[in-house]
């Protein structure tokens, strides 16, 4: 009997602290877009529709591995990409679901195109045309080497 209690306790503790490991295929399968209407408030912006799986991850801790992209000279705007800069989505290799905004808790020490794993709080963007469709806040990164 004690053995079963210990297993139940272990399962409870690990399920509470477990995080979801995302793959880029999860992100591409978890989104679809509505074409903008002529009456749209934001012409050209495609409103995202997220799968139920993606919606259940909203606000949860996730981990994903990708390439770090640094988008400004001050090194304060970061993206995580499925591909390195030379072959990311705006160069024709994929779509906007292959990048995500990163908001680090501390400025990372990594460089452009370094392969890293990022852990943080996952968020979806359905309406802001100035941001990626996916975002990780409170991000912490580890080198993938």
C-alpha positions in Angstrom: 0.0 0.0 0.0 2.8 2.4 0.9 4.4 1.7 -2.5 1.2 2.9 -4.3 1.0 6.0 -2.1 4.6 6.8 -3.0 4.0 6.4 -6.7 0.9 8.6 -6.5 2.8 11.3 -4.7 5.7 11.1 -7.2 3.3 11.3 -10.1 1.5 14.3 -8.5 4.7 16.2 -7.9 6.2 15.5 -11.4 2.9 16.4 -13.2 2.7 19.7 -11.4 6.2 20.7 -12.2 6.3 19.2 -15.7 6.7 21.5 -18.6 5.7 21.0 -22.2 8.4 20.6 -24.8 7.3 22.1 -28.1 8.5 21.2 -31.6 8.2 23.6 -34.6 5.7 21.2 -36.1 3.4 21.8 -33.1 3.4 25.5 -33.9 2.7 25.1 -37.6 -0.1 22.6 -37.0 -1.5 24.7 -34.2 -2.4 27.8 -36.3 -4.5 28.8 -39.3 -5.3 32.3 -40.6 -8.3 34.2 -41.7 -7.8 36.4 -44.8 -8.4 40.0 -44.0 -11.7 41.5 -45.2 -12.0 44.8 -47.0 -13.5 46.3 -43.8 -10.6 45.1 -41.7 -9.2 47.5 -39.2 -5.7 46.3 -40.1 -5.4 45.7 -43.8 -3.0 42.9 -44.8 -2.8 41.4 -41.2 -4.1 37.9 -41.1 -5.9 37.1 -38.0 -4.7 33.9 -36.4 -6.9 31.1 -35.3 -5.2 28.7 -32.8 -6.0 25.0 -32.3 -7.3 23.9 -28.9 -3.9 22.3 -28.2 -2.2 25.7 -28.5 -5.0 27.5 -26.5 -4.4 25.0 -23.6 -0.7 26.0 -23.5 -1.5 29.7 -23.1 0.2 31.0 -20.0 2.0 27.6 -19.4 5.7 27.0 -19.2 7.1 25.5 -22.3 10.5 24.7 -23.8 11.5 24.9 -27.4 14.8 24.8 -29.4 15.7 27.1 -32.2 18.0 29.7 -33.6 18.4 33.0 -31.9 17.8 36.1 -34.1 18.8 39.5 -32.9 16.8 42.2 -34.7 18.3 45.5 -33.5 21.7 47.1 -32.9 21.1 47.5 -29.2 20.5 43.8 -28.9 17.1 44.2 -27.2 14.7 42.6 -29.7 14.9 38.8 -30.0 13.2 36.1 -31.9 13.5 32.4 -31.9 13.4 30.8 -35.3 13.1 27.3 -36.7 15.8 28.3 -39.2 18.9 30.4 -39.0 18.7 34.0 -40.2 19.8 33.3 -43.8 16.9 30.9 -44.3 14.2 32.2 -42.0 10.6 32.8 -43.0 11.0 36.3 -44.5 13.6 34.8 -46.8 11.1 32.3 -48.2 11.7 29.2 -46.0 8.4 28.9 -44.1 5.8 31.1 -42.7 5.3 33.4 -39.7 4.6 30.3 -37.5 8.4 29.5 -37.8 9.4 32.4 -35.5 8.4 33.6 -32.1 9.0 36.7 -30.0 11.3 36.2 -26.9 11.2 38.4 -23.8 14.1 37.5 -21.7 14.3 38.0 -17.9 18.0 38.9 -18.4 19.9 39.9 -21.5 21.2 36.7 -23.1 24.8 36.1 -23.8 24.2 34.2 -27.0 24.9 35.4 -30.5 22.9 35.6 -33.7 22.1 32.2 -35.2 23.2 30.3 -32.1 21.1 27.1 -31.5 19.5 27.5 -28.1 16.8 25.9 -26.0 14.4 28.5 -24.5 12.1 27.9 -21.4 9.4 30.4 -20.4 5.7 31.3 -20.4 4.0 30.7 -23.7 1.5 33.2 -25.2 -0.6 33.5 -28.3 -1.1 36.6 -30.4 -4.4 36.8 -32.3 -4.6 40.6 -32.9 -1.3 42.5 -32.7 0.2 43.1 -36.2 3.4 44.4 -34.6 4.3 41.0 -32.9 4.8 37.4 -33.8 1.8 35.0 -33.5 3.7 33.2 -30.7 5.7 34.7 -27.8 7.7 33.4 -24.8 7.9 35.7 -21.8 10.2 35.3 -18.8 12.5 33.5 -21.2 15.6 31.7 -20.0 17.9 30.2 -22.5 20.5 27.4 -22.5 23.0 26.6 -25.2 22.1 23.6 -27.2 25.7 22.5 -27.8 
